[in-house]
Amino acid sequence: MTTTESTALTDDDMVVMTLLHAAFRRDVGRLANVAQTYGTETDEVHDALLVGWYGFSRELHHHHRIEDTHIWPLMRRKLADRPDDLAVLDDMEAEHSLIDPTLAALEAAFDDREHGPEQVPHRIDDLVGLLRSHLAHEERDAFPLIREVITAPEWHALSKAAVKELSYSEIAQVGPYVVDGATPEQTRLVLRELPVPLRLVHRFWWNPRYRRVRRWG
């Protein structure tokens, strides 16, 4: 089953996914830099690093959960008679199952001030390699399938359902994270997924608060 031209997903529809991937690549780059100097930083820099890390890992977990519980199941139903394409979704889920414990291992190393300085660089290298490969694989093989079989109305319904599953505090965190570095037009497209009152809260409270916090060093 494929979408019709009138209901096909556009770049505007996919903007949240695109911005999230950009944010993950940005933060993976920051992690790679951390690996070079970890253990020599001041307490203040260490605290800022952990703020950045926890934000990144939280949003990556959210992203994987949404894909695994909303996007891939919908696609599996539509691709039921296409085994080669179903194999792509199998790959996505398998890669998630590798990335998630790697995140947990790095978080444990960050929490271990005694042995962490020895462990963190290796854990970062593991995560950076896995995540960069996964993002490229998803964009190359899964994104075209998403565009082919999910309609714009289905995508927006899925997005709304995913937002409803988030707590108020989670929405307050994910919105500013997604639009960090976005253009004004991209920000507008992201915020249209929120009710009008929450758009105002984002503009006047959540986003200013996010930007005041020191992250990554």
Secondary structure, 3 states (H helix, E strand, C coil): CCCCHHHECCCCCCHHHHHHHHHHHHHHHHHHHHHHHCCCCCHHHHHHHHHHHHHHHHHHHHHHHHHHHHHHHHHHHHCCCCHHHHHHHHHHHHHHHHHHHHHHHHHHHHHCCCCHHHHHHHHHHHHHHHHHHHHHHHHHHHHHHHHHHCEHHHHHHHHHHHHHCCCHHHHHHHHHHHHCCCCHHHHHHHHCCCCHHHHHHHHHHHHHHHHHCCCCC
